[in-house]
């Protein structure tokens, strides 16, 4: 099976490539198409870069000519390519529009014109907006509140339009917040861990009571793989783990595990339009047989240990001029 992974140098994309090679070995041929932006990281795929069934191509998914050269003959395309950092989208949304909307639209047009068997589009729970009680299902309205979420919702609507108009073979996944090794350290969990390792305070937005459902990245990769094999064409699948925690909960656990007290917490001005709570109803993917394998606290401990053991990986990132010290 030949697959194209777009955005494969990012956090979830690189994790998915490692998953596929581990799971299928030489039975799968992987082409990784990545634009190589500030959050792309070749070091995340050091263990697979010399595999005979892996090939890297530098490029932008909005370049149709490049897609013609790269994606021809692919059985499945997994689209992880996206700008994802909410605070960066608040500061400047144009890169998010170009990547998340124009890039995805170009990919859809390629699938329409060619014989790609399937496109699996990776979206996010943030397209639904915030919910005080209950959980979003796949038919819930899209009510994004940040520029990032709005571009991902726009992409999802383009997927819907191409399905309705052309009938192209697309499946969409919307996952909750991912965490695990190799995550860019502007994101909340690796930011907290690495700040503590640097003996620095950890910033908490507002009152720290914003709630997220946390999903270990390996479980998300397993779910995406499952959906690509057993999911129904034209359908959307929520992927979560029922691990709803406040940001303050996360901070306290990390501090305790790392032998620090709450004097390391620094409450900072809240971000604009900060969603209060995300929650997903995942009964649809459960019917395909998906169950997260990783206990949340065990996975978080494993993640903390990984950042302790791989300081060279994240220190290189945090020392770069492109790194934003107060974002997540």
N, C-alpha and C positions, 0 to 999 in steps of 0.2 A: 504493500500500500504506500502510495506517495502522498505526503501531506505538505502543505505550505503553512508555516506558522508566521504570522505577521506580528511584529513587536516582540520577537523572541529573546531580545536582550533585556527586557524589563523583568520585573519581579515575578508576576504570575506566568508570563510567557516562557521565561527560562525554566521555571519550575515545571511547567507542562512538558517542555522538551525533555528534561531529565526523566520525568515520569514515563513518557512514551518510549524512550530508549530502554529504560529499566524494565518496563512491562513487556515490550515486544521485540527488543533487541534488533536483529537484522531484518525482521519481518516488516519493518517500517523504514521508509526513506524520508528524511526530514530536510526541508529547505527553510531556512530562517531568514526572513526578509525584515530588516530593521533599519530605521532612518539614522540611528546612532545619535540620539539627543543627550542632554545632560544626565538623564536617568538610565540610559542604556549602559550595560556593563559586561564587557567581554569576560571578565574574571568570574562571572556567575556561571559560565559554561566551560570552564577550563577542563572539566572532567569528560566532556563530550566533544570538544572541538576537533579532535583528531580521529573521530570515528568515521569509518568509510561511508556510513549511511547518513552522515550529517554534512550539510553545506550551508555556509553563510553568504548572504547577498546584502550589500548595503544599498538602501534605497527607500523611497517614499511610496506608500500605497496610493497616493494621489497621482502618481506617474503611470498613466495607462500603458504607455509603451513598455515600461519596465515590467509591469504585470504580464503583458503578452509574452515577454521573454522568460519570466521567472515562474509564473503560475500555470503555464500550459501543461496539460497532462496531469495536474494534481487531482487526486481523488477527492480530497477534502481540504478546505482552507479553514484554518482557525484564526479568527481575527482578534488578536490581543492589542493591536496597535492603537494607542490612545494617549493623549495628555490627561493625567489623572489627578493632579495636585490642586485641591480646591482653592487654597489660598493664592496660588499662582494664577488661577482662573479669575479670581476677584481682582487681582492687580492688573491683569491683561488677558482678555479672553480670545484674542484673534488667533493665537496658535492653537487653541482648543477647537475653534470653529474649523480651521484648516485641516487639522488631523482627524478630529472625531466626526465631523460632518462631511466635508469635502472628500477626505480620504476614504471613509466608509462608502460614500456614494460612488466613487470611482471603482471600488471593489465590487459593489453590487452590479455596476454596469459591465464589468468584466465577466462576472458570473452569468449575467443575462446573455452575453454574446458568445459564450463558450460552453463547453460540455462538462464543466466542473460538477461532480456528483452532488456536492453538499458544501455549504458555507455555514460554519458555526460562529456566530457573532457573540462576542463576550461583552455584556453590558453590566449594569450595576443596580443595586437596590436604591441608589440615590435618585433614580428617575422618578420614583413614586413620591418623593418629598418626605415630610415628617408625619408621624402618626402618634396620637396620644394614647390610644387604647386599641387592642386588637392587632391584626397583622395584615399586610398587603398580600393579595393573591395576584396571579398573573393577569387577571382582568381588571385590576384596580386602575384608576385614572393615573396618568402621568402628570405629576405636579412638581416639577423640579424647582429648587429654590436658589441654587448657585449657578454661575455660568458654566462650570464643569458639568453639573448634572443636566443642565439645559441642552448642552451639546450632545450628551449621551442619549437623552430623550429624543432629540432631533434625529439622531442616527437610528434609534429604534423605530421612529415613525417612517423614516426612509425605507427601512427593512419591510415594514408593513405595506407601504405603497408598492414596492417592487414585488411583493408576494401577491397582492391583490391585482396589480396591473399585468404582471408578466408571469406569475406563478413560479418564480425561481425557487430553488431548493435551499431554504435558509432555516436554521434553528437558532434561537436566541437564548442565552443564559443570563440571569441577573443574580449575582451573588452578593452576599453581605460582606462586611469588612474582612479582608484577608490579613493574615500575619504569618510569620515564619522566617527562616533563614533567607539571606540575600535580599531582604526588602530595603529599598532606598531609605536612608535614615532621616529623611524629612518627615516620614510617616510616624504616627504617634507612638507605637510600641517600640520600634528601633530607636526613635529619638529619645524616648525616656531611658532606655537601657544604655545607650551610648553616652548620653549626658551624665548619667550616674558614674559610668566608667571613667569619665573625664573629670569627675568630682564637681559637676555643674548642676544647677537646679533644673527641674523639669517643669516646663510651662503648661499650665492647665487653663484652658479657655473658660471664661465666665465663672460659674459655680462648680464646674467639673461634673455636672450631673447629666450631661448628654449621653444617651444610651445607644450602643451599637451591638449588633449580633456578630460575634467573632467566629471566624471560620479559618481553621488551619489550612494553609495553602495546599498541602498535599491532598487534603480531602476535597478541595475545590477542583484540583486537577483530575482526581478520580471521577468526580461528578461530571466534569466536562467530557471526559473520555466516554463515560457511560451514555451521556446524552447523544454523543456523536454516533454511537452504535445502536442504541435502543430508543432514542427519542423520535418523536413524530415530526416529519418535515412540516414547516410553517408554524410550529408551536414555540412557546416561550416557557422556560423552566426557571423558577426561583431556586437558589441554592443557599441554604443557611445551616446553622448548627444548633440553634436554640441556646446560644450562649450570650444572652443579653446582659451586658455589664455597662456601668457608667465609666466615664473616663477616670473618675476618682477611684473607682474599684480597681481599675487596671494599674493606676499609679501606686496604690497602696500595696498590691500584690507584688509588683516589681520591686518596690522599695524593701519590703520584708524579705523577699527571696535574696536580695543583694546586700542584706545586712545594714540598711539605712533607715532613718526615721523620716517623718513627714516634714521636717525642717527643709528637706530638699524640694518640696512643692512650692511653686511660685504661681499664684493665680494671676492671670493676665487678662487684658481686655478681650471680650468675646469677639469672634469673627462676625461680620455682617451676615444676616440670614442663616445663622447656624441652626441646622436641623436638630430638633430636640431628641427624637427617637426614631430609629429604624427597626422594623420587625417584619419578617417574612413568613408567610404560610408556605411550607415546602411539601405539602401532601402530594403534589403532582409528581415531583421527582422521586418521592418515596415509593410511589407505585411502580417505578422502574427498578426499584431495589436499592436505592441509595440510602446509606446510613453513614454519617461521619464516624470514622474509626478512632479518631484521636480525642482523648479527654482534654478539655480546654486547659486546665491547670498544668497537666503533664506536658502538653505541647508548648505552653508559655515558658515553662521551666527549660525545656529543650531549646527554645528560641533564645532565651537569656544566655544559656551556656554557649550557643553557637556564636553570639556576638562577643562573648568573653574570649572565645578561642580563635576568633578571626578578626582581630583588631586591625590588621593590615588592610583587609578588604574595606572596612567602613572608614578608617582614618583617611585613606586616600580620597574618599568622597567628601568627607566633611572639611577637608583642607582646601578643596577646590573653590575657585571664585564663584562658581555657579550655585554653590550650596547656600540655602536660606536657613539660618539658625533658628528662626522663630516660627517656622511653618510646620504644619502637619494637617 
